[in-house]
Amino acid sequence: MLASETDREMRLEVPHILTGGVVVYCTDIIVARRHLPGRVLNEPVFPLLIAPRRTLMTMMLPSRYWPAPARSTPSTPTNGKQPGYGIG
């Protein structure tokens, strides 16, 4: 999955030995730059659209639907911590 930039993996189950028995999936996501504040990935967490009963695809929720603090482009933190919006 990580070795190829062209192959797509949808809903790949992570081995239970790595998750403590919890069902966890790894997947590729679709990210449209026009839906990002500042057109770049600045945060470690983003709101996603996931509808496993309808599709295997996962995509980032367009920023116009994000909470207001998440829509503003964050400045570089001075406290050494990752910037965050309290999402997730």
N, C-alpha and C positions, 0 to 999 in steps of 0.2 A: 504494500500500500504506500509506504513512504518512498520507495525506490523509484517510482515512476510518476512523472508529472502528467502523463496522458491517460493512464488507466484510471478507471473510476470504480470505487468500491462503495456499495450501498448496504448499510445495515450489517456490517461485519461484527459478529458476536465476539467479544473479548473473552479469552479463556477465564473460567471461574477461579482458577488458582491466582489470578491477578486481581480479582475483584472481591475476594472473600465470599464467593458464592452468589453475589448479587448479579442479576442480568444487566449487562452494560453493552452498548453497541458503539462501534466506531464507524464513522461515515465521512464521506466527502461532502462539502457544502458548496452551494453557489453563492458567490459574493459579487454583487454589482457595485462598482466603485461609486456610481451616481447615487447610491443609497447610503453612503457613508458620510458622516460629518468630516469635511476636509478631504473627502475622497481617499482616505487612507485608514488602515486598521491601527488604531491607537490604543485600544483597550484589550485586556485579556478575556473579557466576557462580553457577549453580544446577544441580543434577543434573536431567537431563531423561529422559523415556521416549520413545525413538524406535524405531519398528519399521516402516521403509519398505516392507517386503514385505507387511505386514498392513494398514497404514492410512497415510493422509497426515497424520493428526493427530499433534501433538506435545504432551505435557503434562509438567508438573513432577512429579517423583517426590515422593510425600508425605514430609514431613520425618521421620516415624517410621523411614524407611529410610535417612536420611542418616547419614554418619559422626557420631559423638558431638560433636566440636567444632562441627560445622555446625548442630546442633540447638539450641544455646544462642544466645540473642539477643545479638549483639555490643554492646559498649559503644562510645561514640564514641572514635575513636583520638586520641591526643594528639600523635602524631608527624607529622600532616599527611598520612598515607597512608590509602588506602582500607582498610577492614577486610577480612580475608580468612580463609578456612578451609583453604587449600591444596587446594581442589577445582579440578580442571581444569588 
